[in-house]
Amino acid sequence: MGEGIGNDHLLMPYISSCSIACGGHTGTEKSILETISLADQYKVKIGAHPSYPDSENFGRKSIEISNSDFTNSIKKQISLFVLCCKKNNSRIHHVKPHGALYNDLYFNHVLVLLFLDVIKELIPKVIIYCAPGSVLEKEAKRIGFATIREGFMDRAYNSDGTLRDRKLMDSVFIDKNQVKNQAVRFVKESRVLSYEENLISMPIDTLCLHGDHPNALQLIQFVNQSLKSEGIDVY
């Protein structure tokens, strides 16, 4: 959230936590403060959503960046988020990497350690949102962070557990039943059907829907009601 889409206030009633852009792919002090205040109003847990410093591609493209530049960028984004939370007297619940960085932290051990070093320095007690089975999950646990494994209800998966590249066809689900079915399977079976049609194990603790999805409000309302109909506690 906090990405300038304009629907944050509509989505807040249906979610338990949100990840807020903090200046990498988008986001300013003003937008962060506004989104934090909105989340507090709806009693939604807040987290930082840092990315590669690449607003041109909205953080959705892996970029070549030196270790020092990467560290400085993540430090700048997290520091801004911490400052905004202090101004609003709000508690930081989690950190979740955005876009291409999220995918790269699935396998890239060097980037994972650089990323976690910054988080440990600035907000050591925070929870790390991560993909199940990722290097980020393993290293975060090793260092001592609590982790929450998440599944994306609106995205296609590769058979190795990574997200299908957005540049490829059918990487983002549009059909509401496809989104609902993936969400239900995640919760009830701890599995996901990959793009290659392989059922893969994926135990999760939370579900994610992208706020910039063109049908985000309709999808979150439909999935929310569908999960309740399945006897699943949405919170």
C-alpha positions as CSV (number, residue, x, y, z in Angstrom):
1,M,0.0,0.0,0.0
2,G,1.0,3.6,-0.1
3,E,1.7,3.3,-3.8
4,G,-0.7,6.0,-5.1
5,I,-3.3,3.7,-6.4
6,G,-6.1,5.4,-4.4
7,N,-7.9,2.3,-3.0
8,D,-6.1,1.8,0.3
9,H,-9.1,3.1,2.3
10,L,-11.3,0.6,0.5
11,L,-9.1,-2.4,1.2
12,M,-8.2,-1.8,4.8
13,P,-11.5,-3.3,6.2
14,Y,-10.7,-6.7,4.7
15,I,-7.0,-7.1,5.7
16,S,-5.0,-7.8,8.9
17,S,-1.7,-6.4,7.8
18,C,-0.3,-4.1,5.1
19,S,3.1,-3.5,3.5
20,I,3.8,0.2,2.8
21,A,6.1,1.5,0.0
22,C,8.9,3.4,1.6
23,G,10.8,5.2,-1.2
24,G,12.4,2.5,-3.4
25,H,9.9,1.8,-6.1
26,T,7.6,4.6,-4.9
27,G,6.5,6.3,-1.7
28,T,7.4,9.5,0.1
29,E,7.3,10.7,3.7
30,K,3.8,12.1,3.1
31,S,2.4,8.9,1.6
32,I,3.9,6.8,4.3
33,L,2.4,8.9,7.1
34,E,-1.0,9.0,5.4
35,T,-1.0,5.2,5.0
36,I,0.2,4.5,8.5
37,S,-2.6,6.7,9.9
38,L,-5.1,4.9,7.8
39,A,-3.9,1.5,8.9
40,D,-4.0,2.6,12.5
41,Q,-7.6,3.8,12.0
42,Y,-8.6,0.3,10.9
43,K,-6.3,-1.5,13.4
44,V,-4.2,-3.1,10.5
45,K,-0.7,-4.1,11.3
46,I,1.9,-2.1,9.3
47,G,5.2,-3.1,7.7
48,A,7.9,-1.6,5.5
49,H,8.0,-2.6,1.9
50,P,11.5,-1.8,0.6
51,S,12.6,-2.5,-2.9
52,Y,15.4,-2.0,-5.4
53,P,15.8,1.7,-5.9
54,D,14.1,1.6,-9.3
55,S,11.0,3.8,-9.6
56,E,11.2,3.6,-13.4
57,N,10.3,-0.1,-13.4
58,F,8.3,0.1,-10.1
59,G,10.8,-2.2,-8.5
60,R,9.7,-5.1,-10.7
61,K,13.0,-5.6,-12.5
62,S,16.2,-7.1,-11.1
63,I,19.0,-4.5,-11.4
64,E,22.7,-4.6,-11.2
65,I,23.7,-2.7,-8.0
66,S,26.8,-2.8,-5.9
67,N,26.6,-4.2,-2.4
68,S,27.3,-0.8,-0.8
69,D,24.6,1.0,-3.0
70,F,22.1,-1.8,-2.2
71,T,22.8,-1.5,1.6
72,N,22.6,2.3,1.5
73,S,19.3,2.2,-0.4
74,I,17.7,-0.3,2.0
75,K,19.0,1.7,4.9
76,K,17.5,4.9,3.5
77,Q,14.1,3.3,2.9
78,I,13.9,1.6,6.3
79,S,15.1,4.7,8.1
80,L,12.4,6.8,6.5
81,F,9.8,4.3,7.5
82,V,11.1,4.2,11.1
83,L,11.0,8.0,11.2
84,C,7.4,8.1,10.0
85,C,6.3,5.5,12.5
86,K,7.9,7.4,15.3
87,K,6.2,10.6,14.2
88,N,2.9,8.8,14.3
89,N,3.7,6.7,17.4
90,S,2.9,3.6,15.4
91,R,4.4,0.1,15.9
92,I,6.3,-1.6,13.1
93,H,5.0,-5.2,12.7
94,H,7.0,-6.5,9.8
95,V,9.3,-5.9,6.8
96,K,8.5,-7.4,3.4
97,P,10.7,-6.9,0.3
98,H,8.9,-5.7,-2.8
99,G,8.8,-7.0,-6.4
100,A,12.0,-8.2,-8.0
101,L,13.8,-7.9,-4.7
102,Y,11.4,-10.3,-3.1
103,N,12.1,-12.9,-5.9
104,D,15.8,-12.3,-5.8
105,L,15.9,-12.9,-2.0
106,Y,14.5,-16.3,-2.6
107,F,17.9,-17.6,-3.9
108,N,20.5,-14.8,-3.6
109,H,22.4,-15.5,-0.3
110,V,24.6,-12.4,-0.5
111,L,21.7,-10.0,-1.0
112,V,19.8,-11.7,1.8
113,L,22.6,-11.2,4.3
114,L,23.0,-7.5,3.3
115,F,19.2,-7.0,3.6
116,L,19.0,-8.6,7.0
117,D,22.0,-6.8,8.3
118,V,20.2,-3.5,7.7
119,I,17.0,-4.7,9.3
120,K,18.9,-6.1,12.3
121,E,20.6,-2.7,12.8
122,L,17.5,-0.5,12.5
123,I,14.6,-2.6,13.7
124,P,15.9,-5.9,15.2
125,K,12.7,-7.1,16.7
126,V,10.6,-6.9,13.6
127,I,9.0,-9.9,11.8
128,I,10.2,-10.8,8.3
129,Y,7.6,-11.7,5.7
130,C,9.0,-14.1,3.2
131,A,8.4,-16.9,0.7
132,P,8.3,-20.4,2.2
133,G,11.6,-22.3,1.6
134,S,13.5,-19.2,0.5
135,V,17.0,-18.3,1.6
136,L,15.5,-15.2,3.2
137,E,13.3,-17.4,5.5
138,K,16.2,-19.7,6.4
139,E,18.7,-16.9,7.1
140,A,16.2,-14.8,9.0
141,K,15.4,-17.7,11.3
142,R,19.1,-18.4,11.7
143,I,19.8,-14.8,12.7
144,G,16.9,-14.8,15.2
145,F,14.1,-13.0,13.4
146,A,10.6,-14.3,13.6
147,T,9.2,-15.0,10.2
148,I,5.8,-15.2,8.5
149,R,5.6,-17.2,5.4
150,E,3.2,-15.9,2.8
151,G,1.3,-17.1,-0.3
152,F,0.2,-14.9,-3.1
153,M,-3.4,-15.5,-4.0
154,D,-3.2,-13.5,-7.3
155,R,0.1,-14.6,-8.7
156,A,1.2,-17.7,-10.7
157,Y,4.0,-19.8,-9.2
158,N,6.9,-21.7,-10.8
159,S,7.4,-25.3,-9.8
160,D,10.5,-24.2,-7.7
161,G,8.3,-22.1,-5.5
162,T,9.2,-18.7,-7.0
163,L,6.7,-16.3,-8.6
164,R,6.2,-16.4,-12.3
165,D,7.8,-13.4,-14.0
166,R,5.3,-10.6,-14.5
167,K,6.5,-10.1,-18.1
168,L,5.2,-13.6,-18.9
169,M,1.7,-14.5,-19.9
170,D,-0.7,-15.5,-17.1
171,S,1.6,-14.4,-14.3
172,V,-1.2,-12.4,-12.7
173,F,-4.6,-13.9,-12.0
174,I,-7.6,-11.9,-13.2
175,D,-10.4,-14.4,-12.7
176,K,-11.9,-14.2,-9.2
177,N,-12.5,-18.0,-8.9
178,Q,-8.8,-18.7,-9.8
179,V,-7.8,-16.3,-7.1
180,K,-10.2,-17.8,-4.6
181,N,-9.2,-21.4,-5.4
182,Q,-5.5,-20.6,-4.9
183,A,-6.3,-18.9,-1.6
184,V,-8.4,-21.9,-0.4
185,R,-5.8,-24.4,-1.4
186,F,-3.1,-22.5,0.3
187,V,-5.0,-22.5,3.6
188,K,-6.6,-26.0,3.5
189,E,-3.8,-28.0,1.8
190,S,-0.6,-26.0,2.3
191,R,0.0,-26.5,-1.4
192,V,-0.2,-24.5,-4.6
193,L,-0.7,-25.5,-8.3
194,S,2.2,-24.2,-10.3
195,Y,2.0,-22.8,-13.8
196,E,3.4,-26.1,-15.0
197,E,0.5,-27.8,-13.2
198,N,2.6,-29.4,-10.5
199,L,1.2,-29.4,-7.0
200,I,3.9,-28.2,-4.7
201,S,4.1,-28.0,-0.9
202,M,3.9,-24.5,0.4
203,P,2.9,-24.1,4.0
204,I,2.0,-20.5,4.7
205,D,1.0,-18.2,7.6
206,T,-0.6,-15.4,5.7
207,L,-2.2,-14.6,2.3
208,C,-1.2,-11.6,0.1
209,L,-3.2,-9.7,-2.5
210,H,-1.6,-6.9,-4.4
211,G,-3.3,-3.6,-3.8
212,D,-2.4,-2.4,-7.3
213,H,-4.4,-5.3,-8.9
214,P,-7.0,-3.8,-11.2
215,N,-9.8,-5.7,-9.4
216,A,-8.3,-5.6,-5.9
217,L,-11.4,-4.5,-4.0
218,Q,-13.7,-7.0,-5.8
219,L,-11.2,-9.8,-5.3
220,I,-10.5,-9.2,-1.6
221,Q,-14.3,-9.0,-0.9
222,F,-14.9,-12.2,-2.8
223,V,-12.0,-14.1,-1.3
224,N,-12.9,-12.9,2.2
225,Q,-16.5,-14.2,1.9
226,S,-15.3,-17.4,0.2
227,L,-12.9,-18.2,3.0
228,K,-15.6,-17.6,5.6
229,S,-17.9,-19.9,3.7
230,E,-15.2,-22.6,3.9
231,G,-15.2,-22.2,7.6
232,I,-11.8,-20.4,7.5
233,D,-11.1,-17.6,10.0
234,V,-9.8,-14.7,7.8
235,Y,-8.0,-13.1,10.7
